[in-house]
């Protein structure tokens, strides 16, 4: 019975030592994996930082171009509005000119008719000898 107890004890000790050895080995492997991940993340960060900076600069450039396009669009709208207003004023000026021309034509015709009538009266009076 003592031999069986000693054998069981030795078996328990060997199992305990194997478990401790396995745990130490696992901790070492976990430490190596953690170091590898740390190195990988550092290398990845070094590669990603320039890409992120370039992307940020590209976005700023796109934003600037977008603002410029908005400004140009606004300027085109302003110019279009000014041209439209100018066309309206030219049309109004044309209508006003037509109205003035019509009034002048009427006055000229009236003046012409008056001069003709006055000339006719003067000629009649001259023929009668009243002048």
MITIMI-998135 format. One record per residue: residue in one letter; y, x, z negated of N, C-alpha, C, CB in turn. Coordinates in steps of 0.1 Angstrom, whole numbers, padded with zeros to 4 digits, always signed. Glycine has a CB too. Layout:
AYXZYXZYXZYXZ ...
***
This chain:
X-0012+0008+0000+0000+0000+0000+0013+0009+0000+0000-0009-0012 X+0012+0020-0007+0023+0029-0007+0026+0035+0007+0021+0041-0017 X+0015+0037+0015+0017+0043+0028+0023+0032+0037+0003+0047+0034 X+0020+0020+0035+0026+0009+0043+0041+0007+0039+0018-0004+0041 X+0044+0009+0027+0058+0007+0022+0066+0019+0027+0058+0007+0007 X+0061+0031+0027+0068+0043+0032+0070+0041+0047+0060+0056+0028 X+0059+0037+0054+0060+0035+0069+0071+0025+0072+0046+0031+0075 X+0071+0014+0065+0081+0003+0067+0095+0008+0064+0078-0009+0058 X+0096+0016+0053+0109+0022+0050+0114+0032+0061+0108+0030+0036 X+0105+0040+0065+0108+0050+0076+0113+0042+0089+0096+0059+0079 X+0105+0031+0092+0108+0023+0103+0122+0016+0102+0098+0012+0105 X+0126+0012+0090+0139+0006+0087+0150+0016+0089+0139-0001+0073 X+0147+0028+0083+0157+0039+0084+0159+0043+0099+0153+0051+0076 X+0148+0045+0106+0149+0048+0120+0157+0037+0128+0135+0050+0127 X+0154+0025+0126+0161+0014+0132+0176+0014+0129+0155+0000+0128 X+0179+0017+0116+0193+0018+0111+0200+0029+0118+0193+0020+0096 X+0193+0041+0119+0199+0053+0126+0201+0050+0141+0190+0065+0124 X+0191+0043+0147+0192+0040+0162+0204+0031+0164+0179+0034+0167 X+0206+0021+0155+0217+0011+0156+0230+0019+0155+0216+0000+0145 X+0231+0028+0145+0243+0035+0143+0246+0044+0155+0242+0044+0130 X+0236+0051+0160+0237+0059+0172+0242+0050+0184+0224+0066+0176 X+0236+0038+0186+0240+0029+0197+0255+0025+0195+0231+0017+0197 X+0259+0022+0183+0273+0017+0180+0282+0029+0183+0274+0013+0166 X+0279+0041+0179+0288+0052+0182+0289+0055+0197+0282+0065+0175 X+0278+0054+0204+0278+0056+0218+0286+0045+0225+0263+0055+0224 X+0285+0032+0220+0293+0021+0226+0307+0023+0223+0288+0008+0219 X+0311+0027+0211+0325+0030+0208+0331+0041+0217+0327+0034+0194 X+0323+0051+0220+0328+0062+0228+0330+0057+0243+0317+0074+0228 X+0320+0048+0248+0322+0043+0261+0334+0033+0262+0309+0035+0265 X+0336+0025+0251+0347+0016+0251+0360+0024+0251+0347+0007+0238 X+0361+0035+0244+0372+0044+0243+0375+0050+0257+0371+0055+0233 X+0365+0055+0264+0366+0060+0277+0371+0049+0287+0353+0066+0282 X+0366+0037+0286+0370+0026+0295+0385+0023+0292+0361+0014+0293 X+0389+0023+0279+0403+0020+0276+0412+0031+0281+0404+0019+0261 X+0408+0043+0280+0416+0054+0286+0417+0053+0301+0410+0068+0282 X+0406+0050+0308+0406+0048+0322+0415+0036+0326+0392+0046+0327 X+0415+0025+0319+0423+0014+0322+0438+0018+0320+0420+0002+0313 X+0441+0026+0309+0454+0030+0306+0460+0039+0318+0455+0038+0293 X+0451+0048+0322+0455+0057+0333+0457+0049+0346+0444+0068+0336 X+0448+0039+0349+0449+0031+0360+0462+0023+0360+0437+0021+0361 X+0465+0017+0349+0478+0009+0347+0490+0018+0349+0478+0002+0334 X+0490+0030+0344+0501+0039+0345+0503+0042+0360+0499+0052+0337 X+0492+0045+0367+0493+0049+0381+0497+0037+0389+0479+0054+0386 X+0492+0025+0386+0496+0013+0393+0511+0010+0391+0488+0001+0388 X+0516+0012+0378+0530+0010+0375+0539+0019+0383+0532+0012+0360 X+0534+0032+0385+0542+0042+0393+0543+0037+0407+0536+0056+0392 X+0532+0031+0412+0532+0027+0426+0539+0014+0428+0518+0025+0431 X+0539+0005+0418+0545-0008+0419+0560-0008+0417+0538-0018+0409 X+0565+0001+0408+0579+0001+0406+0588+0003+0418+0582+0012+0396 X+0585+0013+0427+0593+0014+0439+0592+0002+0448+0588+0026+0447 X+0580-0004+0449+0579-0016+0457+0587-0028+0451+0564-0021+0457 X+0587-0029+0438+0595-0039+0431+0610-0037+0433+0592-0040+0416 X+0614-0024+0433+0629-0021+0435+0632-0024+0449+0631-0006+0432 X+0624-0020+0459+0626-0023+0473+0627-0038+0475+0616-0016+0482 X+0618-0045+0469+0618-0060+0471+0631-0066+0465+0605-0066+0464 X+0635-0061+0454+0648-0065+0448+0659-0062+0457+0650-0059+0434 X+0660-0051+0463+0671-0047+0472+0670-0056+0485+0670-0032+0476 X+0658-0059+0489+0656-0067+0501+0661-0081+0498+0641-0068+0505 X+0658-0086+0486+0663-0100+0482+0678-0100+0481+0657-0104+0469 X+0684-0089+0476+0699-0088+0475+0705-0088+0489+0703-0076+0468 X+0698-0081+0498+0703-0081+0512+0702-0094+0519+0695-0070+0521 X+0691-0101+0516+0689-0114+0522+0699-0124+0516+0675-0120+0519 X+0702-0123+0503+0712-0131+0497+0726-0128+0503+0712-0129+0481 X+0729-0116+0505+0742-0112+0511+0743-0118+0526+0744-0096+0512 X+0732-0116+0533+0732-0122+0547+0733-0137+0546+0719-0118+0554 X+0727-0143+0537+0727-0158+0536+0742-0162+0532+0718-0163+0525 X+0748-0154+0523+0762-0157+0520+0771-0155+0532+0767-0149+0508 X+0769-0145+0540+0777-0142+0552+0775-0153+0562+0773-0129+0558 X+0762-0158+0563+0760-0169+0573+0767-0181+0568+0744-0171+0574 X+0766-0184+0555+0774-0195+0549+0788-0194+0552+0771-0197+0535 X+0794-0182+0550+0808-0180+0552+0812-0182+0567+0812-0166+0548 X+0803-0177+0576+0806-0179+0590+0805-0193+0594+0796-0171+0599 X+0795-0200+0589+0793-0215+0591+0806-0222+0587+0781-0220+0584 X+0811-0219+0575+0823-0225+0570+0835-0222+0579+0825-0220+0555 X+0836-0210+0583+0847-0206+0592+0846-0214+0605+0847-0191+0595 X+0833-0215+0611+0832-0223+0623+0835-0237+0621+0817-0222+0628 X+0832-0243+0610+0836-0257+0607+0851-0258+0606+0829-0261+0593 X+0857-0248+0599+0872-0248+0599+0878-0247+0612+0877-0237+0590 X+0873-0238+0621+0878-0237+0634+0876-0249+0642+0872-0225+0641 X+0864-0255+0641+0861-0268+0648+0871-0279+0644+0847-0272+0645 X+0874-0280+0631+0883-0290+0626+0897-0287+0631+0883-0290+0611 X+0901-0274+0632+0914-0271+0637+0915-0274+0651+0917-0256+0634 X+0905-0271+0659+0905-0274+0673+0906-0289+0676+0893-0268+0680 X+0898-0296+0668+0898-0311+0669+0912-0316+0666+0888-0317+0659 X+0918-0311+0655+0932-0315+0651+0942-0312+0662+0936-0309+0638 X+0940-0300+0668+0949-0295+0679+0948-0304+0691+0946-0281+0683 X+0935-0308+0694+0933-0317+0706+0939-0331+0703+0917-0319+0708 X+0938-0335+0691+0945-0348+0688+0960-0347+0689+0941-0353+0673 X+0966-0336+0685+0980-0334+0686+0984-0333+0701+0985-0322+0678 X+0976-0326+0709+0979-0325+0723+0979-0339+0730+0970-0315+0730 X+0969-0346+0726+0967-0360+0732+0979-0368+0728+0954-0366+0727 X+0983-0368+0715+0995-0375+0710+1008-0371+0717+0997-0373+0695 X+1009-0357+0719+1020-0352+0726+1020-0357+0741+1020-0337+0726 X+1009-0357+0747+1008-0363+0761+1012-0377+0761+0993-0361+0766 X+1007-0385+0752+1011-0399+0752+1026-0401+0750+1003-0407+0741 X+1032-0393+0741+1046-0393+0738+1054-0389+0750+1049-0384+0726 X+1049-0379+0757+1055-0374+0770+1055-0385+0780+1049-0361+0775 X+1043-0392+0781+1042-0403+0791+1052-0414+0787+1028-0408+0791 X+1054-0417+0775+1063-0427+0770+1077-0423+0773+1061-0430+0755 X+1081-0411+0771+1094-0406+0774+1096-0407+0789+1096-0392+0768 X+1087-0402+0797+1088-0403+0811+1090-0417+0816+1075-0396+0818 X+1082-0426+0810+1084-0440+0814+1098-0445+0811+1073-0449+0807 X+1103-0442+0799+1116-0446+0795+1127-0440+0804+1119-0443+0780 X+1125-0427+0807+1135-0420+0816+1134-0427+0830+1132-0405+0817 X+1122-0430+0835+1121-0436+0848+1129-0449+0848+1106-0438+0852 X+1127-0457+0838+1134-0470+0837+1149-0468+0837+1129-0478+0825 X+1153-0459+0829+1168-0456+0828+1173-0451+0841+1171-0446+0817 X+1166-0442+0848+1170-0436+0860+1171-0448+0871+1161-0425+0865 X+1160-0456+0871+1161-0467+0880+1173-0477+0877+1148-0475+0879 X+1175-0479+0864+1187-0488+0860+1200-0481+0865+1186-0490+0845 X+1201-0468+0862+1213-0460+0866+1214-0460+0881+1212-0446+0861 X+1204-0459+0888+1204-0459+0903+1208-0472+0908+1190-0455+0909 X+1202-0483+0902+1206-0497+0905+1221-0499+0902+1197-0507+0898 X+1226-0494+0891+1240-0496+0887+1249-0488+0897+1242-0490+0873 X+1245-0476+0900+1253-0468+0910+1253-0475+0923+1248-0454+0911 X+1242-0480+0928+1241-0487+0940+1250-0500+0940+1226-0491+0943 X+1249-0507+0929+1257-0519+0928+1272-0516+0928+1253-0527+0915 X+1276-0506+0920+1290-0502+0919+1295-0497+0932+1291-0491+0908 X+1286-0489+0939+1290-0484+0953+1292-0496+0962+1279-0474+0958 X+1283-0505+0961+1284-0517+0970+1297-0525+0967+1272-0526+0968 X+1300-0526+0954+1312-0533+0950+1325-0526+0956+1313-0535+0935 X+1325-0512+0954+1336-0504+0958+1337-0505+0973+1334-0489+0954 X+1326-0505+0981+1327-0506+0995+1332-0519+1000+1313-0503+1001 X+1328-0530+0993+1333-0543+0996+1348-0544+0994+1325-0554+0988 X+1352-0539+0982+1367-0539+0979+1375-0531+0988+1369-0535+0964 X+1369-0520+0993+1376-0511+1002+1377-0518+1016+1368-0497+1004 X+1367-0525+1020+1368-0533+1032+1378-0543+1031+1354-0539+1036 X+1380-0549+1020+1390-0560+1018+1404-0554+1017+1386-0569+1006 X+1404-0541+1014+1417-0534+1013+1422-0535+0999+1426-0540+1022 X+1415-0538+0989+1420-0540+0976+1422-0526+0969+1411-0548+0968 X+1416-0516+0974+1418-0503+0967+1429-0495+0972+1406-0496+0969 
***
